[in-house]
Amino acid sequence: MMDIESCTELNEFPQMLPPPPGTFVDREELIQHVGDFAVSQGYVVTIKQSKRDRVVVLGCDRGGVYRNRRKPADESSAERTCRRKTGSRLTNCPFEAVGKKDDGLWILTIKNGTHNHEPIKDISEHPSARRFTEREIVLIKEMTEAGLKPRQILKRLRQNNPDLLSTPKHVYNVKAKLRQGNMTVRNFKPLRPQKSAVRNNYLAVTEPSWRQRNPPRVPNLIGGRFVDSQSFVSIDVLNPATQQVISQVPLTTNEEFKAAVFAAKRAFPLWRNTPIATRQRIMFKFQELIRRDIDKLAMNITAEHGKTLKDAYGDVLRGLEEVEHACGLATLQMGEFVSNVSNGIDTYSIREPLGVCAGICPFDFPAMIPLWMFPLAVTCGNTFILKPSEKDPGAAVMLAELAVEAGLPNGVLNIVHGNNEIVNAICDDDDIKAISFVGPNVAGTYVYARASAKGKRIQSNVGAKNHAVVMPDASMDATLNALVAAGFGAAGQKRMALSTVVFVGGLNPWEDKLVEHAKAIKVNAGTEPDADLGPVISKQVKEQICKLIQTGVDTGANLVLDGRNIVVPEYEDGSFVGPTILSNVTTNMECYKEEVFGPVLLCMQADSIEEAINIINRHKYINGASIFTTSGVAARKFQTEIEVGQVGINVPISVPLPFSSFTSCKPSFAGDLNFDGKAGIQFYTQVKMVTQQWKDLPGSSGASLLMPSS
């Protein structure tokens, strides 16, 4: 029997995601985009209205559900009313998507993204499954001209396609359209994926609109689909060595951002319930695909960022270690169990994902920083919104393509682009539970304050002035090689670059040799095989670096080696800064207080190790510090008294492997939980304590108000 309550319940249906808005080269691509996405969500679209050169309106073909007009004898009037209303509601689904042609491009907007029916569990049961492929339409035309009847035509078609569900009536309809001559074969293209070879060939030659542009436009990733943004505002991505435009990054619209968050939120319940072993298998496949395409990734990083190919490979390989770490997450996510904490009572803890998380990335490591974030987050069971740097987003998009190829479900990983407005939207959105941020000092402080005010969990790692202390007994050659590599590698554009050296006992024994090693560095475009140091990422960054160098000179520093005016043959327009060394730097100089973020090494002097340690501890921003010495006593004193998160002893950059957390202190890091390792897992999960009792309780006259105890 159907009652009034069950009728009310029919009004509530699982939400189906509307296709992400976007811009397309032609009408067919737009229709195919909507149709393919709809099938993935459990509904089928159909063309409601069409003015071929101007507009197309797509609606929902609500699954072939029709009203049952027969009235059972034992059905009450209330039940008949409920059934009639239900049938009427299903007859016309309110979903509607509109594509309009504007300035040569087709723009998709969602007029109404809601549905009033259940998702279709089996698309093959829908009438759309009876549509013919393009090849079948051609065969129908040929067999009709040869004089075959519809039943004969259908029989022959089924010899090649036994799963064909069409009836003779459908063949009659096709023949009628062909006779009218006002509908080409292309118009019969179904709005759902086909398995035929013809359809696969069609997909192979049809590139998405964002790839067809020149220069190409970096797409958003929303709900498992790479889509061109509707935004008309873009930022040029330049090759730092040539200043040529490689691609354009759109400023993702607010509607697109909301669609990405909605996609992540909708994907979360199913993804969190996916077995951890299944999530790990996707990461195993992901790391395999990264190794397969490492050459493409490295070339893209060099083209957009400017670092040498050797540095670019290191960028990818260090990120790959993060993926490999995520492959073994099952044991790291295990909780704790305590048996019999009270009479017959056990207690245990489990780690559960947070929900939708987000990551905001800087430009210095286009592959490693995104891989710091989303592999660990999604393997823990979260869904993710990634915002790459607008200066070099290509590697992040390529990694997302590989993640989708590896089997990451639709909506688990999403990508949006932009600047301050998108950052604000990420901080303010109530559905985003946690944010990982790596970037400049001012931006990091702002993001931490704004996001934490909204109650979000946040880890914010900002820039730093990393120091090295060189003791008089340090090995000369090994120390100089380490200082030059850490100070000038990747043009000094990395969070753990060693930008300041404190020489205990004076600089004189070291200065000439240091300059000699720095001059031996080959400055060239990153793609050149002999390049040791590539350009900085932009002309604006070069100007800022040169400005800080000049302020140091103006306030009393000695310019031992000047790389500001270097010219690289065949790359005269490149934003190159050669190795630069300033000596006699003091703590009150602006070049010391601020992060230079370029191939500039600042040399200071101290009379003792105590003075050197005090200099470092007084600086506001420091991620790590190193000491070069052959004395175990000095090394131990440095390790104990230095106030930084990463300490190196005779190593220049003390960045741990992923199974050890990347720690930092002072204002260089804001938040309670760091990146990587167990701390990273703790950041992306929350602990739930469960207390259970499984015993037959003796009968009593009343409930006990006492707390359980032993």
Secondary structure, 3 states (H helix, E strand, C coil): CCCHHHHHHCCCCCCCCCCCCEEECCHHHHHHHHHHHHHHHCCEEEEEEEECCCEEEEEEECCCCCCCCCCCCCCCHHHHHHHHHHHHHHHCCCCEEEEEEECCEEEEEEEECCCCCCCCCCHHHCHHHHCCCHHHHHHHHHHHHCCCCHHHHHHHHHHHCCCCCCCHHHHHHHHHHHHHCCCCHHHHCCCCCCCCHHHHHHHHHCCCHHHHCCCCECCEEECCEEECCCCCCEEEEECCCCCCEEEEEECCCHHHHHHHHHHHHHHHHHHHCCCHHHHHHHHHHHHHHHHHCHHHHHHHHHHHHCCCHHHHHHHHHHHHHHHHHHCCHHHHCCCCEEEEEECCEEEEEEEEECCEEEEECCCCCCCHHHHHHHHHHHHCCCEEEEECCCCCCHHHHHHHHHHHHHCCCCCCEEECCCCHHHHHHHHHCCCEEEEEEEECHHHHHHHHHHHHHCCCEEEEEECCCEEEEECCCCCHHHHHHHHHHHHHHHHHCCCCCEEEEEEECCCHHHHHHHHHHHHCCCECCCCCCCCCECCCCCHHHHHHHHHHHHHHHHCCCEEEECCCCCCCCCCCCCCCCCCEEEECCCCCCHHHHCCCCCCEEEEEEECCHHHHHHHHHHCCCCCEEEEECCCHHHHHHHHHHCCCCEEEECCCCCCCCCCCCECCCHHHEECCCCECHHHHHHHCEEEEEEEEECCCCCCCCCCCCCCCCC
